[in-house]
């Protein structure tokens, strides 16, 4: 079943963005 829901897509985008920001912050903290 392929269900397309705006809420699910937005949630996935939010989580992906959040994890990306966290990884970027860790990289910046580690580089220093």
N, CA, C and O atoms as a Tripos MOL2 file, in Angstrom:
@<TRIPOS>MOLECULE
protein
  128   127    32     0     0
PROTEIN
NO_CHARGES

@<TRIPOS>ATOM
      1 N           0.8380   -1.2140    0.0000 N.3       1 UNK1
      2 CA          0.0000    0.0000    0.0000 C.3       1 UNK1
      3 C           0.8720    1.2650    0.0000 C.2       1 UNK1
      4 O           1.7610    1.4290    0.8350 O.2       1 UNK1
      5 N           0.5970    2.1220   -0.9330 N.am      2 UNK2
      6 CA          1.3390    3.3850   -0.9950 C.3       2 UNK2
      7 C           0.3890    4.5210   -0.6520 C.2       2 UNK2
      8 O          -0.4540    4.9160   -1.4570 O.2       2 UNK2
      9 N           0.5460    5.0370    0.5660 N.am      3 UNK3
     10 CA         -0.3440    6.1200    1.0000 C.3       3 UNK3
     11 C           0.4480    7.4170    1.1020 C.2       3 UNK3
     12 O           1.4710    7.4730    1.7850 O.2       3 UNK3
     13 N          -0.0150    8.4390    0.4350 N.am      4 UNK4
     14 CA          0.6760    9.7330    0.4730 C.3       4 UNK4
     15 C          -0.0850   10.6850    1.3750 C.2       4 UNK4
     16 O          -1.2100   11.0830    1.0730 O.2       4 UNK4
     17 N           0.5360   11.0410    2.4740 N.am      5 UNK5
     18 CA         -0.1120   11.9710    3.4010 C.3       5 UNK5
     19 C           0.7970   13.1690    3.6340 C.2       5 UNK5
     20 O           1.9650   13.0010    3.9840 O.2       5 UNK5
     21 N           0.2740   14.3800    3.4440 N.am      6 UNK6
     22 CA          1.0720   15.6060    3.6420 C.3       6 UNK6
     23 C           1.7070   15.6490    5.0240 C.2       6 UNK6
     24 O           2.8500   16.0770    5.1840 O.2       6 UNK6
     25 N           0.9460   15.1950    6.0290 N.am      7 UNK7
     26 CA          1.4670   15.2300    7.4010 C.3       7 UNK7
     27 C           2.6700   14.3210    7.5500 C.2       7 UNK7
     28 O           3.6650   14.6940    8.1720 O.2       7 UNK7
     29 N           2.5810   13.1250    6.9800 N.am      8 UNK8
     30 CA          3.6830   12.1620    7.0790 C.3       8 UNK8
     31 C           4.9180   12.7010    6.3670 C.2       8 UNK8
     32 O           6.0320   12.6140    6.8820 O.2       8 UNK8
     33 N           4.7090   13.2570    5.1830 N.am      9 UNK9
     34 CA          5.8290   13.8110    4.4110 C.3       9 UNK9
     35 C           6.4740   14.9520    5.1800 C.2       9 UNK9
     36 O           7.6990   15.0350    5.2620 O.2       9 UNK9
     37 N           5.6500   15.8330    5.7440 N.am     10 UNK10
     38 CA          6.1740   16.9800    6.4990 C.3      10 UNK10
     39 C           6.9270   16.4780    7.7230 C.2      10 UNK10
     40 O           7.9780   17.0140    8.0740 O.2      10 UNK10
     41 N           6.3730   15.4160    8.3930 N.am     11 UNK11
     42 CA          7.0370   14.8780    9.5860 C.3      11 UNK11
     43 C           8.3970   14.2990    9.2200 C.2      11 UNK11
     44 O           9.3770   14.5040    9.9360 O.2      11 UNK11
     45 N           8.4560   13.5770    8.1060 N.am     12 UNK12
     46 CA          9.7270   12.9860    7.6780 C.3      12 UNK12
     47 C          10.7280   14.0820    7.3410 C.2      12 UNK12
     48 O          11.9100   13.9800    7.6670 O.2      12 UNK12
     49 N          10.2380   15.1400    6.6780 N.am     13 UNK13
     50 CA         11.1360   16.2460    6.3340 C.3      13 UNK13
     51 C          11.6530   16.9120    7.5870 C.2      13 UNK13
     52 O          12.8250   17.2810    7.6620 O.2      13 UNK13
     53 N          10.7760   17.0720    8.5850 N.am     14 UNK14
     54 CA         11.1890   17.7220    9.8390 C.3      14 UNK14
     55 C          12.2320   16.8830   10.5550 C.2      14 UNK14
     56 O          13.2400   17.4120   11.0230 O.2      14 UNK14
     57 N          12.0020   15.5890   10.6430 N.am     15 UNK15
     58 CA         12.9400   14.7050   11.3370 C.3      15 UNK15
     59 C          14.2740   14.6670   10.5910 C.2      15 UNK15
     60 O          15.3370   14.6780   11.2120 O.2      15 UNK15
     61 N          14.2130   14.6230    9.2490 N.am     16 UNK16
     62 CA         15.4410   14.5960    8.4550 C.3      16 UNK16
     63 C          16.2360   15.8760    8.6700 C.2      16 UNK16
     64 O          17.4550   15.8440    8.8400 O.2      16 UNK16
     65 N          15.5270   17.0070    8.6610 N.am     17 UNK17
     66 CA         16.1920   18.3020    8.8660 C.3      17 UNK17
     67 C          16.7850   18.3630   10.2700 C.2      17 UNK17
     68 O          17.8940   18.8610   10.4590 O.2      17 UNK17
     69 N          16.0420   17.8560   11.2520 N.am     18 UNK18
     70 CA         16.5100   17.9010   12.6440 C.3      18 UNK18
     71 C          17.7820   17.0680   12.7860 C.2      18 UNK18
     72 O          18.7560   17.5210   13.3880 O.2      18 UNK18
     73 N          17.7780   15.8590   12.2380 N.am     19 UNK19
     74 CA         18.9500   14.9960   12.3430 C.3      19 UNK19
     75 C          20.1320   15.6210   11.6070 C.2      19 UNK19
     76 O          21.2730   15.5250   12.0600 O.2      19 UNK19
     77 N          19.8540   16.2700   10.4590 N.am     20 UNK20
     78 CA         20.9250   16.9130    9.6960 C.3      20 UNK20
     79 C          21.5570   18.0310   10.5120 C.2      20 UNK20
     80 O          22.7790   18.1770   10.5420 O.2      20 UNK20
     81 N          20.7100   18.8230   11.1780 N.am     21 UNK21
     82 CA         21.2090   19.9360   12.0020 C.3      21 UNK21
     83 C          22.0470   19.3920   13.1560 C.2      21 UNK21
     84 O          23.1050   19.9350   13.4720 O.2      21 UNK21
     85 N          21.5700   18.3200   13.7820 N.am     22 UNK22
     86 CA         22.3010   17.7320   14.9110 C.3      22 UNK22
     87 C          23.6660   17.2220   14.4460 C.2      22 UNK22
     88 O          24.6810   17.4470   15.1060 O.2      22 UNK22
     89 N          23.6780   16.5310   13.3000 N.am     23 UNK23
     90 CA         24.9510   16.0180   12.7850 C.3      23 UNK23
     91 C          25.8940   17.1630   12.4530 C.2      23 UNK23
     92 O          27.0900   17.0870   12.7350 O.2      23 UNK23
     93 N          25.3630   18.2210   11.8580 N.am     24 UNK24
     94 CA         26.1920   19.3840   11.5070 C.3      24 UNK24
     95 C          26.7630   20.0060   12.7750 C.2      24 UNK24
     96 O          27.9270   20.4060   12.8070 O.2      24 UNK24
     97 N          25.9410   20.0860   13.8170 N.am     25 UNK25
     98 CA         26.3940   20.6770   15.0830 C.3      25 UNK25
     99 C          27.4970   19.8070   15.6870 C.2      25 UNK25
    100 O          28.4870   20.3210   16.2080 O.2      25 UNK25
    101 N          27.3170   18.4860   15.6130 N.am     26 UNK26
    102 CA         28.3390   17.5840   16.1630 C.3      26 UNK26
    103 C          29.6440   17.7280   15.3880 C.2      26 UNK26
    104 O          30.7230   17.7430   15.9820 O.2      26 UNK26
    105 N          29.5490   17.8330   14.0760 N.am     27 UNK27
    106 CA         30.7480   17.9860   13.2500 C.3      27 UNK27
    107 C          31.4580   19.2870   13.5980 C.2      27 UNK27
    108 O          32.6840   19.3160   13.7100 O.2      27 UNK27
    109 N          30.6960   20.3600   13.7700 N.am     28 UNK28
    110 CA         31.2810   21.6660   14.1080 C.3      28 UNK28
    111 C          31.9410   21.5900   15.4820 C.2      28 UNK28
    112 O          33.0260   22.1330   15.6870 O.2      28 UNK28
    113 N          31.2780   20.9120   16.4210 N.am     29 UNK29
    114 CA         31.8180   20.8160   17.7800 C.3      29 UNK29
    115 C          33.0800   19.9460   17.7670 C.2      29 UNK29
    116 O          34.0360   20.2230   18.4910 O.2      29 UNK29
    117 N          33.0760   18.9020   16.9450 N.am     30 UNK30
    118 CA         34.2300   18.0090   16.8860 C.3      30 UNK30
    119 C          35.4060   18.6890   16.1960 C.2      30 UNK30
    120 O          36.5550   18.5210   16.6040 O.2      30 UNK30
    121 N          35.1150   19.4550   15.1500 N.am     31 UNK31
    122 CA         36.2000   20.1410   14.4190 C.3      31 UNK31
    123 C          36.9320   21.1010   15.3510 C.2      31 UNK31
    124 O          38.1440   21.2800   15.2390 O.2      31 UNK31
    125 N          36.1890   21.7160   16.2700 N.am     32 UNK32
    126 CA         36.8040   22.6330   17.2140 C.3      32 UNK32
    127 C          37.4430   21.8050   18.3140 C.2      32 UNK32
    128 O          38.0320   22.3610   19.2410 O.2      32 UNK32
@<TRIPOS>BOND
     1     1     2 1
     2     2     3 1
     3     3     4 2
     4     3     5 am
     5     5     6 1
     6     6     7 1
     7     7     8 2
     8     7     9 am
     9     9    10 1
    10    10    11 1
    11    11    12 2
    12    11    13 am
    13    13    14 1
    14    14    15 1
    15    15    16 2
    16    15    17 am
    17    17    18 1
    18    18    19 1
    19    19    20 2
    20    19    21 am
    21    21    22 1
    22    22    23 1
    23    23    24 2
    24    23    25 am
    25    25    26 1
    26    26    27 1
    27    27    28 2
    28    27    29 am
    29    29    30 1
    30    30    31 1
    31    31    32 2
    32    31    33 am
    33    33    34 1
    34    34    35 1
    35    35    36 2
    36    35    37 am
    37    37    38 1
    38    38    39 1
    39    39    40 2
    40    39    41 am
    41    41    42 1
    42    42    43 1
    43    43    44 2
    44    43    45 am
    45    45    46 1
    46    46    47 1
    47    47    48 2
    48    47    49 am
    49    49    50 1
    50    50    51 1
    51    51    52 2
    52    51    53 am
    53    53    54 1
    54    54    55 1
    55    55    56 2
    56    55    57 am
    57    57    58 1
    58    58    59 1
    59    59    60 2
    60    59    61 am
    61    61    62 1
    62    62    63 1
    63    63    64 2
    64    63    65 am
    65    65    66 1
    66    66    67 1
    67    67    68 2
    68    67    69 am
    69    69    70 1
    70    70    71 1
    71    71    72 2
    72    71    73 am
    73    73    74 1
    74    74    75 1
    75    75    76 2
    76    75    77 am
    77    77    78 1
    78    78    79 1
    79    79    80 2
    80    79    81 am
    81    81    82 1
    82    82    83 1
    83    83    84 2
    84    83    85 am
    85    85    86 1
    86    86    87 1
    87    87    88 2
    88    87    89 am
    89    89    90 1
    90    90    91 1
    91    91    92 2
    92    91    93 am
    93    93    94 1
    94    94    95 1
    95    95    96 2
    96    95    97 am
    97    97    98 1
    98    98    99 1
    99    99   100 2
   100    99   101 am
   101   101   102 1
   102   102   103 1
   103   103   104 2
   104   103   105 am
   105   105   106 1
   106   106   107 1
   107   107   108 2
   108   107   109 am
   109   109   110 1
   110   110   111 1
   111   111   112 2
   112   111   113 am
   113   113   114 1
   114   114   115 1
   115   115   116 2
   116   115   117 am
   117   117   118 1
   118   118   119 1
   119   119   120 2
   120   119   121 am
   121   121   122 1
   122   122   123 1
   123   123   124 2
   124   123   125 am
   125   125   126 1
   126   126   127 1
   127   127   128 2
@<TRIPOS>SUBSTRUCTURE
     1 UNK1         2 RESIDUE 1 A UNK
     2 UNK2         6 RESIDUE 1 A UNK
     3 UNK3        10 RESIDUE 1 A UNK
     4 UNK4        14 RESIDUE 1 A UNK
     5 UNK5        18 RESIDUE 1 A UNK
     6 UNK6        22 RESIDUE 1 A UNK
     7 UNK7        26 RESIDUE 1 A UNK
     8 UNK8        30 RESIDUE 1 A UNK
     9 UNK9        34 RESIDUE 1 A UNK
    10 UNK10       38 RESIDUE 1 A UNK
    11 UNK11       42 RESIDUE 1 A UNK
    12 UNK12       46 RESIDUE 1 A UNK
    13 UNK13       50 RESIDUE 1 A UNK
    14 UNK14       54 RESIDUE 1 A UNK
    15 UNK15       58 RESIDUE 1 A UNK
    16 UNK16       62 RESIDUE 1 A UNK
    17 UNK17       66 RESIDUE 1 A UNK
    18 UNK18       70 RESIDUE 1 A UNK
    19 UNK19       74 RESIDUE 1 A UNK
    20 UNK20       78 RESIDUE 1 A UNK
    21 UNK21       82 RESIDUE 1 A UNK
    22 UNK22       86 RESIDUE 1 A UNK
    23 UNK23       90 RESIDUE 1 A UNK
    24 UNK24       94 RESIDUE 1 A UNK
    25 UNK25       98 RESIDUE 1 A UNK
    26 UNK26      102 RESIDUE 1 A UNK
    27 UNK27      106 RESIDUE 1 A UNK
    28 UNK28      110 RESIDUE 1 A UNK
    29 UNK29      114 RESIDUE 1 A UNK
    30 UNK30      118 RESIDUE 1 A UNK
    31 UNK31      122 RESIDUE 1 A UNK
    32 UNK32      126 RESIDUE 1 A UNK
